[in-house]
Amino acid sequence: MKSDVILGLQWGDEGKGKIVDYLAAKYDVVARFQGGPNAGHTLEFDDIKHVLHQVPSGVFRKNTKNVIGNGVVLDPVIFKREIEALKKFNIEPFYNLFISKRAQLILPTHRLLDAAYEKSKGDEKIGSTLRGIGPTYQDKTARIGLRVGDSISPNFIEKYNKLKEKHLSILKMHEFEYDLETLETEFFEALEYLKKFKLVDTEVLINQSLAAHETVLAEGAQGSLLDIDFGSYPFVTSSNTTCAGVCTGLGLAPSKIGQVYGIFKAYCTRVGGGPFPTELKEAVGERIRTEGREFGATTGRPRRCGWIDLPALKYAIMINGVTQLSMMKVDVLDTFDEINACTHYKMKDGSLTDAMPFDLCNEDITPVYKTFKGWKVDLTRLTDYKSLPKELMEYISFLEEELKTPISIVSVGPNRNQTIFRSNHFSQ
């Protein structure tokens, strides 16, 4: 057996949570392989909106094992809040949630460092969520971080205090004010709560699951264009959000990767700073934001909105080895007379390219658009592909031809059942 992968192809917020939730019924295991509480996966069903940050999106399926892999950075405080919030829906994931002992812990001082670093950048802020993600990954690569498995060792407090002192010395240099005592009280209470769960070697669990012919779905966070290596550096996250991150974040060999489901919106959004070639800063962008309820699930910040960017999408498909695509939030564009798609970038010298430049931040880029007639139909009530308007079908066919990848799923609303499968393409 091989593990399938689901990940975002833009700057995050593509709608991965909905598709993972929908597909989870087909999988025995759903595993998060990177990121942390900066993620916000939104799922809607039974007229209730759920937002998950660290817990895998398969948690709402009773027969699904959910795994937080070693590539994740875990904040016990946010984890506890997330689990407690699930209880009102009669979800008790103690029996089917497995946490890697190798996952890095986000300490209170990591969050303080994140805020101090971001404050010191002034106008050059990268738009951090201030959840301590970056400093935690920094400590991981510096080989001084603390892992979930360390929390059950007899000398954990000694290790904790040693790392805390390092952090406090840095905060002193930044002249940053804080109340650590309150943060630590909450942290240690949440850490005891965390230790009630199954802390295991998840790399062994997942490989054994595959050997036992169980189906596994690896769930990514953020988006491919935020990858630390291949994203719009330095306006990126601190982990590998691409398919390669599955191998390092779950302990899977490359030969164990099966289908790769790439998720993209029918338009583009981005939160925080960084380049965004197709951004719409006037009325059209605001209209997309309003229609699409484009506000961060984690931060609540309004998302920047723009037309779909095909050069960026082609790049993300290439580096991930995407085999099937899911097109999300198509219904947001229902009322538009015209739909634009960026097919090329016009460079400073006048040349055209459909390739992503090395330094998107400093390139003088003008998007070149192809315009399509809008479908002007309420898609939210449609249930099969044949009922879609002709204009949308033509647009989907154009995207498939450009992207050289089949669009297997079309999402026409936020709810679980507002999902159209194209039976001629979708496969497991």
C-alpha positions in Angstrom: 0.0 0.0 0.0 1.0 3.6 -0.5 0.0 6.8 1.3 -2.0 9.3 -0.7 -1.3 13.0 -0.1 -3.5 16.1 0.0 -2.0 19.6 0.0 -2.6 23.2 -1.0 -1.1 24.6 -4.2 -1.4 28.3 -3.5 -0.6 30.5 -0.5 -2.8 28.5 1.9 -6.5 28.7 2.7 -7.4 26.6 -0.4 -10.0 24.5 1.4 -7.9 21.4 2.2 -9.9 20.7 5.4 -13.2 20.2 3.6 -11.7 17.8 1.1 -9.8 15.8 3.8 -13.0 15.5 5.8 -14.9 14.3 2.7 -12.2 11.8 1.7 -11.5 10.7 5.3 -14.3 8.1 5.1 -12.3 6.3 2.5 -9.1 6.1 4.6 -8.1 4.2 7.8 -5.5 6.8 8.8 -5.3 10.6 8.3 -1.9 12.1 9.3 -0.7 15.7 9.6 3.0 15.9 8.4 4.1 19.6 9.0 3.1 23.0 10.3 1.5 23.8 13.6 -1.3 26.0 15.1 -0.8 28.6 12.4 -2.9 26.3 10.2 -6.7 26.7 10.1 -8.6 23.9 8.3 -12.2 24.8 8.1 -14.9 22.1 7.7 -18.7 22.6 7.5 -21.4 20.0 7.8 -24.7 19.7 9.6 -24.9 23.5 9.4 -21.9 23.8 11.8 -18.5 25.4 11.0 -15.5 23.7 12.5 -11.9 25.0 12.5 -9.0 22.7 13.2 -5.5 23.9 13.9 -3.3 21.0 14.9 -5.7 18.0 15.0 -6.0 16.1 11.7 -9.2 16.7 9.7 -10.2 13.1 9.9 -11.2 13.5 13.6 -14.9 13.8 12.8 -14.8 10.2 11.3 -15.2 7.7 14.2 -13.4 4.9 12.5 -10.4 6.9 11.3 -7.0 6.9 13.1 -5.6 10.5 13.3 -1.9 11.0 13.5 0.1 14.2 14.4 3.4 13.4 12.7 7.0 14.2 13.7 7.1 17.1 11.2 4.5 19.1 13.2 5.3 21.7 15.9 2.8 21.3 18.7 1.5 23.9 21.1 -0.1 22.0 24.1 -2.2 25.0 25.1 -3.8 25.3 21.7 -4.1 21.6 21.4 -6.0 21.4 24.7 -8.4 24.1 23.6 -9.0 22.4 20.3 -9.8 19.0 22.0 -12.1 20.6 24.6 -14.0 22.4 21.8 -14.6 19.1 20.1 -16.3 17.6 23.2 -19.5 19.6 22.7 -19.9 17.6 19.5 -19.5 14.4 21.4 -16.1 13.8 20.0 -13.6 12.2 22.4 -10.5 11.5 20.3 -8.4 9.9 23.1 -8.8 6.5 21.5 -8.0 7.4 17.9 -5.5 10.3 18.1 -1.8 9.4 18.0 0.9 12.0 18.6 4.5 11.6 17.5 7.1 11.6 20.3 9.4 13.3 17.8 7.1 16.3 17.2 8.6 19.5 18.5 7.0 21.4 21.4 6.1 25.0 21.1 7.1 26.6 24.5 5.7 29.9 25.9 9.1 31.6 25.2 8.8 30.5 21.5 5.7 32.6 21.2 7.3 35.5 22.9 10.3 35.3 20.6 8.0 35.2 17.6 6.4 38.5 18.7 9.7 40.1 19.5 11.2 39.1 16.1 8.2 40.4 14.2 8.1 43.6 16.1 11.8 44.3 15.4 11.3 44.0 11.6 9.1 47.1 11.5 7.9 47.7 7.9 9.5 44.5 6.8 7.2 42.2 8.7 6.6 38.8 7.0 3.1 38.5 8.5 3.8 35.9 11.2 0.8 34.4 13.0 2.8 34.9 16.2 2.1 31.3 17.3 5.8 30.6 17.9 6.2 28.4 14.7 9.4 30.0 13.3 11.4 30.0 16.6 10.4 26.4 17.3 11.6 25.2 13.9 14.8 27.3 14.5 15.5 25.4 17.7 14.7 22.1 15.9 17.4 22.8 13.2 19.8 24.1 15.9 19.3 20.8 17.7 18.3 22.4 20.9 14.5 22.0 20.8 12.3 19.9 23.0 10.1 17.1 21.6 6.8 15.7 22.8 8.7 12.6 24.0 10.9 14.7 26.2 7.8 15.7 28.3 7.7 12.2 29.9 11.4 12.0 30.7 12.4 12.5 34.4 14.7 15.5 33.6 12.2 17.4 31.4 12.1 20.4 33.7 15.9 20.7 33.6 15.8 20.6 29.8 13.0 23.1 29.7 14.7 25.6 32.0 18.0 25.3 30.0 16.2 26.2 26.8 14.1 28.9 28.5 17.2 30.7 29.7 18.5 30.8 26.2 15.3 32.4 25.0 15.1 34.9 27.9 18.6 36.2 27.0 17.5 36.9 23.5 14.3 38.6 24.7 16.4 40.8 26.9 18.4 42.0 23.9 15.1 42.9 22.2 13.9 44.8 25.3 10.6 43.0 24.9 8.1 43.1 27.8 6.2 39.9 28.7 4.3 38.0 31.5 5.9 34.6 31.4 4.5 33.3 34.6 0.9 33.3 33.4 2.0 31.7 30.1 3.9 28.9 31.9 1.1 28.1 34.2 -1.2 27.5 31.3 1.5 25.6 29.4 2.3 23.1 32.1 -1.4 22.4 32.7 -1.9 21.7 29.0 1.2 19.6 28.9 -0.2 17.2 31.5 -3.4 17.1 29.4 -1.4 16.2 26.3 0.3 13.3 28.1 -3.1 11.6 28.5 -3.0 10.9 24.7 -1.2 8.1 22.9 2.4 9.4 22.4 4.0 6.9 20.0 6.5 6.4 17.3 4.2 7.5 14.5 6.6 6.6 11.8 6.4 3.0 12.9 2.6 3.2 13.2 2.1 4.6 9.7 4.5 2.1 8.0 2.8 -0.7 9.9 -0.6 0.5 8.8 0.5 0.5 5.1 2.1 -3.0 5.6 -1.3 -4.2 6.9 -3.0 -2.8 3.8 -4.7 0.1 5.6 -5.3 3.2 3.6 -3.4 6.4 4.7 -3.9 10.0 3.7 -1.2 12.6 4.5 -2.6 16.0 5.2 -0.6 19.2 4.6 -1.0 22.6 6.1 -0.5 26.1 4.6 0.2 26.0 0.8 3.0 25.0 -1.6 3.9 28.7 -2.3 4.7 29.1 1.4 7.3 26.2 1.3 10.5 27.2 3.1 12.6 26.1 0.0 10.2 26.6 -3.0 7.9 29.4 -1.8 8.0 33.2 -2.2 11.0 33.4 0.1 11.4 35.1 2.6 7.6 35.5 2.9 7.2 31.8 3.6 6.5 29.4 6.5 9.2 27.5 8.4 8.5 24.0 7.0 8.3 22.0 3.8 4.6 22.3 2.8 5.2 20.3 -0.4 5.0 16.6 -1.1 8.6 16.1 0.0 7.6 17.1 3.5 5.5 13.9 3.7 8.6 11.8 3.7 10.5 13.8 6.4 7.3 14.7 8.4 5.9 11.2 8.7 8.9 8.9 8.1 7.7 7.5 4.8 10.0 6.5 1.9 9.4 8.3 -1.4 8.3 4.9 -2.9 5.4 4.9 -0.5 3.7 8.0 -2.0 0.6 7.2 -4.1 -2.0 9.7 -5.3 -1.2 13.4 -4.8 -4.4 15.5 -4.5 -3.6 19.2 -5.2 -6.2 21.7 -3.8 -6.6 25.2 -5.4 -9.2 27.9 -5.3 -10.9 29.2 -8.4 -9.1 32.5 -7.5 -6.2 33.3 -5.3 -5.8 34.6 -1.7 -2.9 35.4 0.6 -2.6 36.5 4.2 0.1 38.8 5.4 3.0 40.2 3.5 4.8 38.9 0.4 4.4 39.1 -3.4 1.0 38.5 -5.0 1.1 39.2 -8.8 -2.6 38.9 -9.4 -3.8 40.8 -6.3 -6.9 43.0 -6.8 -6.7 46.0 -4.5 -9.9 47.7 -5.6 -13.6 46.8 -5.7 -13.2 43.4 -7.4 -10.8 42.2 -4.8 -13.1 43.4 -2.0 -16.1 41.7 -3.7 -14.2 38.4 -3.8 -13.3 38.8 -0.2 -16.9 39.4 0.8 -18.5 36.7 -1.3 -15.8 34.1 -0.2 -15.8 35.1 3.5 -12.0 35.5 3.1 -10.8 36.1 6.6 -8.1 33.9 8.3 -9.5 30.9 10.2 -6.6 31.2 12.6 -6.0 35.0 12.8 -9.2 36.5 11.5 -7.2 38.8 9.3 -8.7 39.8 6.0 -7.1 37.9 3.1 -5.7 39.6 0.1 -7.7 38.5 -3.0 -6.9 38.2 -6.7 -7.5 36.2 -9.9 -6.1 32.7 -10.3 -2.4 32.6 -11.2 -1.6 29.7 -13.6 2.2 30.1 -13.7 2.3 29.7 -10.0 -0.2 26.8 -10.1 1.8 25.0 -12.8 5.0 25.4 -10.6 3.2 23.9 -7.6 1.8 21.0 -9.5 5.3 20.3 -10.9 7.2 20.3 -7.6 4.5 18.2 -5.9 3.9 15.6 -8.6 0.2 16.3 -8.4 -1.9 13.5 -10.0 -5.4 15.0 -9.4 -6.8 18.5 -8.7 -9.7 19.8 -6.5 -11.1 23.2 -7.5 -12.5 25.0 -4.5 -14.9 27.9 -3.9 -16.1 28.0 -7.5 -19.4 29.3 -6.2 -17.8 32.5 -5.0 -17.5 33.6 -8.6 -21.2 32.9 -9.5 -22.2 36.5 -9.9 -19.3 37.8 -12.0 -19.9 38.8 -15.6 -16.3 38.0 -16.5 -13.6 35.7 -14.9 -9.9 36.4 -15.5 -7.1 33.9 -15.4 -3.4 34.9 -15.4 -1.7 32.8 -18.1 1.7 34.5 -18.2 3.9 37.0 -16.5 5.2 40.0 -18.5 8.7 40.7 -17.3 10.4 44.1 -17.1 12.2 43.6 -20.5 8.8 42.9 -22.2 9.2 39.1 -22.5 6.4 36.7 -21.5 6.9 33.6 -19.4 4.6 31.1 -17.7 7.4 30.0 -15.3 7.9 31.2 -11.7 10.9 33.4 -11.3 13.6 32.7 -8.7 12.9 35.9 -6.8 9.2 36.7 -7.1 9.7 39.4 -4.4 12.0 41.6 -6.5 10.9 40.9 -10.0 8.9 43.5 -11.9 6.0 41.4 -13.0 2.7 42.3 -14.8 0.1 39.5 -15.0 -1.3 38.7 -18.5 -4.9 37.6 -18.4 -7.3 35.6 -20.5 -10.9 36.6 -19.9 -13.8 34.1 -19.7 -17.5 34.7 -19.7 -19.0 34.2 -16.2 -21.6 31.5 -15.7 -24.1 33.6 -13.7 -25.7 30.6 -12.1 -26.1 29.7 -8.4 -23.9 26.6 -8.1 -24.6 25.8 -4.5 -27.7 23.7 -5.2 -26.1 21.6 -8.0 -25.2 18.0 -7.3 -23.6 16.5 -10.4 -21.1 17.6 -13.0 -23.5 17.4 -15.9 -25.7 20.1 -14.3 -22.9 22.7 -14.3 -23.3 25.6 -16.7 -21.6 25.4 -20.1 -19.4 28.4 -19.3 -18.0 26.8 -16.2 -17.4 23.5 -18.0 -15.5 25.4 -20.7 -13.4 27.1 -18.0 -12.6 23.8 -16.3 -11.6 22.3 -19.6 -9.3 25.2 -20.2 -7.6 24.8 -16.8 -7.1 21.1 -17.3 -5.5 21.7 -20.7 -3.2 24.4 -19.2 -2.3 22.5 -16.1 -2.0 19.1 -17.8 -3.7 17.5 -14.7 -7.3 16.3 -14.3 -9.7 18.3 -12.1 -11.4 15.5 -10.2 -13.4 17.5 -7.6 -15.3 20.7 -7.9 -16.5 22.4 -4.7 -19.7 24.5 -5.1 -20.2 25.5 -1.4 -18.6 25.2 2.0 -20.7 22.3 3.2 -19.5 18.7 3.1 -22.3 17.7 0.7 -21.6 20.6 -1.7 -18.9 18.6 -3.5 -19.1 17.4 -7.1 -17.0 14.4 -8.1 -16.2 13.9 -11.8 -16.6 10.1 -11.9 -14.5 9.8 -15.1 -11.5 11.2 -13.3 -11.7 10.5 -9.6 -9.8 7.4 -8.5 -8.4 5.9 -5.3 
